[in-house]
Amino acid sequence: MIKSIVLIGSGRVAHHLGHALYNQGLQLVQIVGRNSSTTAQLALELESVAVGLDNLQLMDIHADMYIIAVSDSAIAKVSSTLAQLLPDHALVVHTSGATPLSKIDRHFKYRGVFYPLQTFSRDQVVDFREVPICLDTASTGHHRAELERLAQSLSRYVVWLNEEQRAVLHLAAVFVNNFTNHLFGVASQILASKAINFSLLKPLIAETIRKLDNLPPPEAQTGPAVRNDQSTIEKHQELLQQIHPEFLDIYQLLTRSIQDLHSNDQNA
Amino acid sequence: MIKSIVLIGSGRVAHHLGHALYNQGLQLVQIVGRNSSTTAQLALELESVAVGLDNLQLMDIHADMYIIAVSDSAIAKVSSTLAQLLPDHALVVHTSGATPLSKIDRHFKYRGVFYPLQTFSRDQVVDFREVPICLDTASTGHHRAELERLAQSLSRYVVWLNEEQRAVLHLAAVFVNNFTNHLFGVASQILASKAINFSLLKPLIAETIRKLDNLPPPEAQTGPAVRNDQSTIEKHQELLQQIHPEFLDIYQLLTRSIQDLHSNDQNA
């Protein structure tokens, strides 16, 4: 059973995952990070010991699991340094949706992925029970079961996804989170041009999400694009041209994409 | 005080607004619609009388307010027909966010707009208290106060917006509802290519919305675009090229737009 963990990273994922593990009674034996102030702070919060990423050789301590929660581009390098320090039976996972399992050094027999699918902000408390955890591992047997047991102690949603599935999920997450949030930002700039408060749109946004519980997105689609209301589409474009021409191409492309998707509907 | 209403239209807005008015004890004296079956059904639900839109001349009845809740392109024609039938002091409003007040025939001194800002589906119950109602009128005096009183009896959010503000709000609503919903549809197609259930994304979507309560959208922005993670962006594009090349231009345009918006950030 996994009881002790070394957490490498002090960014947003490390912060929230570390707290979730700590709250479940796991022992965080070391927090290893590049940024000495966030690493020290996180170690303090988790009753742990801070170690600089540049002093990784100090990290010769035993733990049941080593979690690499650093930026995607640093995973390979960190894991190959770890390979010099740890025995080959150490359980080493990364937390990235976009990084192959194979980026963890092949020295380790029990490589794994422990990917929490959520958008984390440092100051925003997250209920980890509601964060899907996507698992993968090259190994079979009891390491697999232990990884799953640990994930289930943190979250209600634990799924095993292979490499391809995880990559696709990460891509889809960009559309529903990053791009959606950007559209909110665009809307907020559009409103600001006429001194309208963005909060007026919040009930509409809430309903847009609530509909997902009952209808697949294509059936929930409304608006001028899907009903091919060319006169409104033209008025919107004229208005954008006046107030925020830099968003005209987004308007046109998404309108066209909606129309392409629904061009065979009888009932749009 | 407005007590009796003629409702023209039997579509989604007419349906939900009609029910909200009925639930507040307003008398719906007639429901006038083109589609005889939805009009008859709505009249039945609202203890009203159904009148065909082609038999508008039958609509010679008195009411305190006439609500034109038909498609945008039909508002001018319906209102000019009404102008032949009703006295010039009749209170006549339309419910469109995208239509100028002036599309209501100038015969009417008390033209107005009564625009509920929400996405309505026929089978989805809506809590009208949470639907912002945007008002406008050319007239001053007691008609203005009565319009506001009626709106406040239906909703917690009543705002007066002029022509330009309403147009801008309607445009912003397209971004946060129509376009966002389309992105959900794109994500769902991307996931379907590897047999992943869309519901796995729902906690992420919920958090994307929840962040709006604490952070302006630009500060909530995360992901490869804003952190300029070119390696992930390239992997995403290769993947899209394989599974859904028709969405590649959306990915590229929104990524670029996020980067343009944040290019001056120190802290992205």
Interface residues (C-beta under 8 A of the other chain):
Chain A: D72 S73 A98 L117 Q118 T119 F120 S121 D123 Q124 V126 E130 V131 P132 Y157 V159 L161 E164 Q165 A167 V168 L169 H170 L171 A172 A173 V174 F175 V176 N177 N178 F179 T180 N181 H182 L183 F184 G185 V186 A187 S188 I190 L191 S193 K194 A195 I196 F198 L200 L201 K202 P203 L204 I205 A206 E207 T208 I209 K211 L212 N214 L215 P216 P217 P218 A220 Q221 T222 G223 P224 A225 V226 D229 S231 T232 K235 H236 L239 L240 I243 E246 F247 D249 I250 Y251 L253 L254 S257 I258 D260 L261
Chain B: D72 S73 A98 L117 Q118 T119 F120 S121 D123 Q124 V126 E130 V131 P132 Y157 V159 L161 E164 Q165 A167 V168 L169 H170 L171 A172 A173 V174 F175 V176 N177 N178 F179 T180 N181 H182 L183 F184 G185 V186 A187 S188 I190 L191 S193 K194 A195 I196 F198 L200 L201 K202 P203 L204 I205 A206 E207 T208 I209 K211 L212 N214 L215 P216 P217 P218 A220 Q221 T222 G223 P224 A225 V226 D229 S231 T232 K235 H236 L239 L240 I243 E246 F247 D249 I250 Y251 L253 L254 S257 I258 D260 L261
